[in-house]
Amino acid sequence: MLDAESGALEQARSASEAPLRLAGRLALLLAAIARAVADGELDRRMLVKSLYETGVRSLPIVVLTALFTGGIMVVQAAPIVERYGAHGLLGWGAGFGTLREIGPLLTALMISGRVGANNTAELGTMVVTEQLDALRALAIDPVGFLVAPRFLAIVTTLLLATLFADALALVGAAYVGAALLGVDPTVFYSGLTSGLLGFGDVAHGLVKSLVFGGVIASSSCHYGLTTTGGAPGVGRSVNAAVVVSAAGVFLCDFFVSFLIA
C-alpha cells in the first residue's frame, strides 16, 4: 500500500515538474539564439532560405484560412444583426473579433501545423543522422547556422502572415455580409473605421502574433534538437512539438489578453 502511494506521489511530482523543466530548456534555447544573433553568428543565407520556406510557401493556406475566417465571423453574427437590425455594426463586430483574436490565433495554428511540424522533422532528422555532429566537427555552431535563422523566420512569418490574414479576413467578411445580409461593402468598411476600432486593436493582435511565433519557433526547435531513437523518434518529436505549440499558443493567448486587454 505504501509502495503504491509513494509511486503515485512520485508520478504526480514528475508530472508537475515536467512543465518547469520544459520552460527551463526553452529559456536556455532562447538564450543561445539571442547570443548567436548578438555575436553575429547568424547565417543570413539560411535566414533568407527559411523566410522563403516558411513565409512564401505558406501563403496559399493563409489566404484560404483567412478568407473563410472572415466569412465565418459574418455567418455567426448574422442572426444577431438581423434580429436587432444592427447592419451598421457588422464591420465593427467582424473587425473586433478578427483583429484581436481570431486572425492571430488561427494563423498561428496554421503556421504551427505546417511550418512548426516541418521544422521539428528537419532538425530531428539532422540530429538522428548525426548531421549536427558533423557541423560541430567543422567548428560550425548549429544554433547560429540552423536554429537562429529558423526561429527568426517563423516569428517574422507569423507577424506578416497575421497582417495579411487580417486584411483578407475583412475582405471575405465584407463580401459574405453583402451576399447573406445585403450589407453593402462600403457600409461594412464604414462600421469598421467608425472610431470604435483603432490602432490598439491591431497592435493587440500583432503582439499576440509575436508571442505565438516565439512559442511555435522555440517549441519546434527544442523538440527537433532533442530527438532520439531514429525515425520513430522523429515522429514522436513532431507530435510533441505540435501539441506543446498549440497548448502554449492558447495559454499565452489568455495571459496576453488579460495583460493588455
N, C-alpha and C positions, 0 to 999 in steps of 0.2 A: 504493500500500500504506500509506504513511504517512498519507495523507488518510483512508483508511478507518479506520485505528487511531485517529487523532485524533477522527474523527467518533463512533466507538464510545465513546471516553473522554468526550467531551462529552455524549453521551446518558446515559451512566452517571452522570456528575456531576449532570446536570439531574434525573435520577430520584431520586438520593439527596438532593438539596436540596429537592425538592418537599414532602416531609412537614414539613421545618423551616419552609419558607415558610408552609405552611398553619397550622402551630402558631402562628407569629408573628401571622398575620392573625386567628386565633381569639382569641389573647390580647388583641390590640388591641380587638376587638369586645367581649370581656368587660369590658375596662377602660372602654369607652364606656358600656356598660349600667350598670356599677356607678356611674359618675359621674352618669348621668342619674337613677338612683334616689336617690343621696345628695343631689343638688341639688334634689330634689322635682319633677323634670320628668316623672315617671311619670304617664301618663294613666290614672286609676283606672277611668273608664268603659270604656276599651278593655281594661283588665285583667279586669273583670267579664265583658265580652263574650267575651274569649279563654278565660277559665275555663269558660264555658258551652260554647263550641265545642269545646275540647279535652277537657274533663272529662266533662260530662254526656252529650254526644253520642258519647263513646267507650265508655260503659257496656255497650252490647249486645255489642260484640266482646270486651271484657274479661271479661264474665260467661261467654260461650261458651268462650273460651280457657281460663279458669281452671277451670271445671268439668271439661272434658276433660283438662286437665293433671293434675289430681288422679287421675282415672281411669287415665291412662296410667302414673302412678307405681305404682299398685297392680298393674296388669297386668304391668308389668316385674318387680315384686318377687314376684309370685305363685309362680313356680316355686321360688324360694329359700325362701319362707315354708312352702310345702307340704313341701319336702324335709326341712327341719330342724324343722318344727313350731313355728316362731317366730311364732305368731299374735299374741302379746302385744307383739311389737316392730314390728308393721306400722305402727302410728301413729307411732312414733319414726322409722322409715325414711322414710315419706312426708313427715313434717313436716320432717325434717332437709334432705332434698333440695329440698323446695318452698320453705321459708323462706329458706334461704341461697343458693340458686342458681336453680332453675327458675322460681320465681314472678317475681323481679325481671327475669330475662333475657327470658323470653317476653313479659312485659308490655311491656318496653322495645321489643322488636322489633315488637309490635303497634302501639304508640304511634308508633314511627318510621314504619311503613308508612302509617298513617292520618293522623296529625297532622303529623309532620315533613315528609312529602311535600307535604301541603296548604299548610303554612306557606311552604315554598320556592316553590311555584307562585304563591301570592298575592303574596308580596313581589317575586318575579321579574316578574310581570305589572305590578305597580305601577312597577317600575323601567323596563321597556321602553316603557310608555305614559306615562312622564315624570310620574307622579303624585307621586313623591318630590321631584322638582324643583319641583313646584307647592307642596308643603308648605314647602320651604326658602324659596321666594319669599314665602310668607306668614309667614316667621320662626317656623315650627313645626319643632322638632327631630324628624326621623323616628325617631331612636333612642328618645327618650322617649315619642313618640306611638304608634309601631308596634312597634318591636323589643323594647324592655324589657318591655312587657306580655305579648307572646307568649312571650318567654324565661321569665319567671316563671310564666306559665300552664302551660307544658309541664313545667317542673320540679315544680311543685306537683301537677299532674295525675298525673305518673308516681309520685310518692311516695304519694299517696292511692290510686291505682289498684293499686299493689303491695300495700298493706294489704288492700284489698278482694279482690284476686285471691288472696292467700294464704288468707284465710278461706274463700272459695268453693272453692278447690282442695282444702282439707282436708275440706270438706263432701262434695265429689264423691268424694274418696278413701275416706271412711268408708263411703259407701253402695255404691260399687263393691266395696269389700272385703267388705261384707255379702253382696252378690249373688254374687261369684265365689268367695270363700273361707269364707263363713259366719261371718266375724268380726263380732260384734255391735258397733254403733257405740259403745256405752259402753266396750267393751274397746279399741277403736281410740283413743278420746279419752283413756282411762286411760294407754295407752302414750305418747300424745302429751304428757301432763302429768306423767309419772312422775319427772321430775327430770333426765332425760338431755338434755332441751331446756330452754333458758332464754331470758331476755330478750336475751342476747348473740346468739343465733341470729337472733332477729327483727331486732335492730339491725344485724346483718351485712347482711341483705337490704335494709334501708332505706337504709343508707349507699350500697350499690350503686345503688339506685334514684335517689338524689340525683345521683350521679356520671353515671349513664346519662342522666338528664334533662338535665344540663348539656351532655353530648356531643351529644345529639339536637337540643336547642334551639339551641346555638351553630352547629352544622353547617348546620341548615336555614336559619337567619337569614343566615349568611355567604353561602351559595350563592344565596339569594334576592336579597341586596343586590348581588351581583357579577354578576348575569345580564346578558348582552349577546346581540345577534343576533335580537331579536324572538321570535316564538312558538317556533321551533326551539331558541332559546337557553334558553327556559323549560324545555323538555323535557330538555335536557342538564343544566341546573342541578338539576332534580328527581332525575334519575338519579344525579348525583354526590353529592347530599346523602344519598340513601338508602344508597348504597354506603359512603360515609365514615362515616355514623352507625352502620351495622351493624358495620363494621370497628372503629370506635372503641369501641363497646359491648363487643365481645369482648376487645379489648386492655385496656380498663380493668377488665373483669371479672377478668382474670388478675392484674393488679397489685393490685387491691383485695383479692382472695382471698389473695394472697401476703402482703400487708402486715398484714391484720387477721384472719388465719386463727385 
